[in-house]
Amino acid sequence: RVQAALPKELPSAPAKFLTGACLTRSEDLWITAEAGGVYRLSGQEMKPKWEDMRKQPGFPKTDNCTAVCEDSQGRIWVGTANAGVQVFHKGQWKRYDRDTVLGGSHVHALASTATGLTAVAHEQGVSLYNSHDDSWRDFTVLNRLPAGGVRAICFGSGDSLHCAMENGGYVRIDVRGTGRSAPRPRAPGTLRTNRAGFFPAA
């Protein structure tokens, strides 16, 4: 798909230390970079060039971008190292951070599903967005998630969320449950909204 969507010779990347990349359904290539920002390369142009997306309305004053993904509605999510996550839609950015709904400010990773879920991994755990009802849920130490934050994430079957922990170890979150009550111990390796258990850090 990449070969079909983009020309064989791409212009040089506009920044060093790339941290993320995403090829969208509209055949645009997005990249993020540490101390470099976020850029878009349109696959629809005959002679594509990188566009600095920080110049679009609403982007915060930061150059440290950590991750990028596209959600089920075609919106672009960009994680930052100090300003939460930014969502690009209809030509402008919207910010989600600790002052609004996000559980953390330093975003490590992003993941999205075709069913409308987007997960944001950060230094406090994971924040989960559901586009069906425009709601957020946090998974942190208050849900008995191990302390230290989440470094990497990906969705599995049944919308289960797999998390690599900052301090070592692995947690699987069943995001289909409802409720925000503190969980009770369960089988190792599984975290639910009302029950939890995890592999030891070792």
N, C-alpha and C positions, 0 to 999 in steps of 0.2 A: 504493500500500500504506500509506503514512503516513496519508493521509486516511481510509482505512478502519479503521486500527488505533487512531488517537488522536482525541479530540474536536477540534472546530474551534477552540475557544478553550483554549489551554494556559495553565497558571499561569506567571507570570513566572519566568524562570531564576533560581535561587538564588545565582548567582555571576556575576561579570564575567570578561572575558578567557577565553572558552571556547576550549578547545584540541582537543576531539574530541567526536564524537557517534556513537551506534550504535543502530539499531532492531533488536531481536532477533526471533527467530522466534516467541517467546512474546508479541510485541507490547509489550515494554517499551522505553522510550527511556532510554538512558544518556548522560550528558554528563560531560566532564571540564573542569577549569578551572585556570588558573594562579593560585596563591594562593587556591584556592577548593575543591579537592577533587573528589569524584566523587559523582554523584547519579543516582537511578533514578526514573522516572515510569512507573507501572504502567498499561498500556493496558487492563487488565481492570477497573479501578475506574470507577464512575459519575462520581465527582468526584475525579479524580487529583490527587495532590500529590507534590512532590519529596521523596524520601527520601535523607537523607545516609548514604551507604553506608560512610563511614569509621567509623561506629558499630558495624559488624558485626565479629565477632571476627577478630583477626589482622591488621587493617590497620595499617601503620606510622604513626609520628607525622610525617606530612608532609601539606602542603596543596597542593603543586605536582604536579598530575597533567597529563600531556601527551598521552595518547592512549587510545582504548578500542576494543575489537573483541570479537566473539563467535566462538568456535571451532566446529568441527564437532560437538562434544559438548555445545554449549550453555553452556560456561563463559565467563565474562566476564574479559577481560584488560585491565588498566589499567596504563599506563606512568606512571612518576614521574620527576621531575627529579633525584632523589638517592637513591632506594631501589629501583632496578631495576623489575621488573614484578610486579604482584599479580594473582592468579587467584582469581576468586570462584566457589565451587562448594559446593552443599549448605549454604548459609547461613554460610560462613566464607571467609576469605581465606588464600591460601598465597603466600608470598613467594619470588621467585627473584631473586638479586642476585649481585654479584661474589664474595661469600663462599660461594656455593653453586655455581651452574652458569652464570650469565649472564656474558657477556664484558664487559659495561659496566654502569654504574650510572645514567647519564642516558639515558632512553629517549626517542627522537624520534618514532617511528612504530611501528605494529603492522599486521600483515596476516595473514589466515588463509585456508585453502582447505577445500573440501568433502572433500578427501582426507586430512585430519588433520594438515596442517602449519600451524604458526604461526611467523611471523618477527617478531623484535624488533630494530628498528634502534636503535643507540646510538652513543656517542661513539667506540667502538673498532671498529665495523663492524656485523655482523649475527649474531645468535644464532638458530638454527633448531631448533624443537621438533617432534618427530614423535610423535604420540599413539599410533601403532601399537605402538611398543616403548618409549615413555616415555623417549626419548633426546634429547640436545642435541648440536648441532654449531655451531662458531663459524667465521665467515668474517672474518678480520682481516688485518692486514699480514703475518702469518705465512703466510697463504694468498695473498700478493701482492695483497691488496686495497689500493687507494690509502689513504694515511694521512689522518686527519682525521675519520673517522666517516661514518655514513650519515644523511642528513636525512629522506628519504622513501622508501617502498617500496610495491610492489604486485606481486601474482602475475599471471603471464600463462599462456599455453597450455603444457601439459605441465609445470606447476608451476615454470616458470622464474620467477625473482625479479628484478624490475627495481629498481635502486637509484639514487637521486639522491645524489651525494656532497657532503659538507659543504664541501669545498674546490673544488667544481666538477667537472663531468664526470658520466659515467653508466657503470654497470656492470650487466651481466646475469649472474646466477648460475644455472647449471644445477644444481638441488638434487637431481636424481635420481641423481647419481653416488654412489659409495661410497668410503670411505677418507679419511684425514686427512693424506696426504702432501703435501709442498710441491709446488705445481703448476709446470709448465713452460710457456713462452710458447706462445700459440695465437693464433687470429685475433682482431683487435681487437673489443672489446665483449663478450667472453664470458669468464666465469670458471667453471671446473669444479673439482671436488675434486682432480683430478690434473694439470690444465693451466689456464693463465690468460692473459688479455690484456685490455686495457681501452682505452677512448678517452682521449686526453690531456686533462688538466684544462682546457685552453683551449677 
